[in-house]
Amino acid sequence: GFAHSTAYTTSVENAMGIVVPERAQMIRAILLEVERLHSHLLNLGLACHFVGFDSGFMQFFRVRETSMKMAEILTGARKTYGLNLIGGIRRDLLKEDMIATRLLAQQMRREVQDLVDILLSTPNIDQRTVGVGRLDPQIARDFSNVGPMVRASGHARDTRADHPFVGYGLLPMEVHTEQGCDVISRLKVRVNEVYTALNMIDYGLDNLPGGELMVEGFTYIANRFALGFSEAPRGDDIHWSMTGDNQK
């Protein structure tokens, strides 16, 4: 996914000392949030299925289709965006595409809110999610859980906030946690992160910096290494890269 691609390219950029233009960084962050919508809506739909609420499963998957439309509008692809290059990104965002994406984001916000209201008012939903699948905060800490799992056990751990990468230093970031440590807590974290992702997409498109998309003509240096990372929808995504002596 795009989270892996971003972690890999930033690892090489860090090793080579390449400073990616702000416009490219912001576009990377926007697309990471589009990918987060896609993943979180999938998991919310699956959670509905596993507790016997198949109507909710189908409706969350219907709304998830909107996130794939966003990706297709912005990148030309629905799932594997193919936009990252070492030093920046492959193509710019067109004005009309940004307008269309913001309209889809507004539509998605309304639809998700309606679905969440229905989900939380469904008979027996508390029976099947509250106190179920409990992950104790100490166990979550000791075993280094990541992503919505650890945040639903009370730990405000998120690479986007702890170590801002690509364009996240330019975006309004909010880390969502819950204290219940159970299935409903993990659902709530993902729901809140959907709303925050929509906010960041809106803000990023509205405040996209000017400038270049790529660093051109950088010098390849052999035997350099570095880490690159991203906050994938399910948690930390870390890549380590080392440059070889044959430009690989």
Helices and strands as residue ranges (DSSP letters): H 2-16, H 22-50, H 54-75, E 84-85, E 88-89, H 95-120, H 125-129, H 137-142, H 147-151, H 159-162, G 168-170, H 183-206, E 225-232, E 235-242
